[in-house]
Amino acid sequence: MIYFWRLIFSAIMAFSLIFITPTAHSLAVTNSEITATDLFKLGVKQMQQENYQAAIEYFNLAIKMQNQYTAAYKNRCLAYLQLQDYPQAIADCTQALNLVTDDSEAYLNRGLAKYRTGNYLDAITDYNQALTIKPDDFRAYYNRGITFAKQGNYFQAIIDYNQALSNITPDNNVLLSDIYNDRGLAYFDLQNLSAAMQDFGLAIELNPDDDRAYFNRGCICGRIGDNLGARHDFSQVIRLNHSHALAYLNRGIANYNLEYYQRAIADLQQASKYFAKQEQTLASQKTLDLLKIVQQEILSTSATA
C-alpha cells in the first residue's frame, strides 16, 4: 500500500480586528481649512477601500500636523501590516504605546507584526500585555496560541485556543472554525488523532466551505487507513478549490489504495499540472515520479494476475 507522500497542516494567523473611526463622508474643504482629523478620516476611508499606500500618505500628513496623533499611528500600523512592512508596523505601534501605555490594540497588532518577523518570544510578550489590559480578548488568546504552536509548545497552544473559544461570540462561525482547525493541528502534533479528528469535524460543521478543515481531516483519514474517508474529504477540498494540488495528490493515493487505478492516475496527473502552474517545480517532478511508480505497480499487478 502506498501511503501519503506529503501531509500539510498549514495554520493561519488571525488578523487583529481593524481599529478605525466611523466612515467619513467626502470632505468639501479648502487646503487652508483641512485639519489633522480630516486627513485621518481620509486615511480611514482609503483603508476601507483597501488602498493601503494612499491611506499611509494621509496618516503621514495627519501625523505631520499633529505628531501625537495616537489613532493615526495605530491605523498606519494596520496599513503597514497589510503591505507586509512589519518593521514599520512595529515602529508605529511602539510610538502609539509611547503615547498611550495601556492600549491593548497596539500590543495586539505589534505582537502580530513581531510574529510575522519570526520574533515569537516578543510576540508572546505583547500578547501577554494585551491580555493584562483586556483579559477577555479572544484574539490575543488565539494569536498567542498560534505563536506557542509555532514554537512547538502544543500543550500551551491548546490552553490558549480553549480560552479563545470561551471568549469568542458564539455566532462567529468562520472564526470559530479557524480556532477548531488550529486546535486540531495542535492535537495532531501531540499524536492525539481522535481529538484532532473531532476538532476538524467541528470546524466543518461550523463552516461547510472550510477547505482547510476537509484537507486536514482527509490527511488523518489517510494516516489511519480510512481511504474512503480520505477520498471524500479531498474531493470536498477540490470542489471548493479546484487547483489544490496537494488535494489531488492525496486523493490520487487514496484512489490507488482503493484500487481505483485510472482515477488515481488522473488525480496524480492533475496534481503535477497544478504544482507546475504554481511554480512548485520540485513537487511537480516528485508527483510525476510517483505517477511512474504507480503505473509500474499497476502493470506489475496486472501481469501477476
Disulfide bonds with the S-S distance in Angstrom:
none
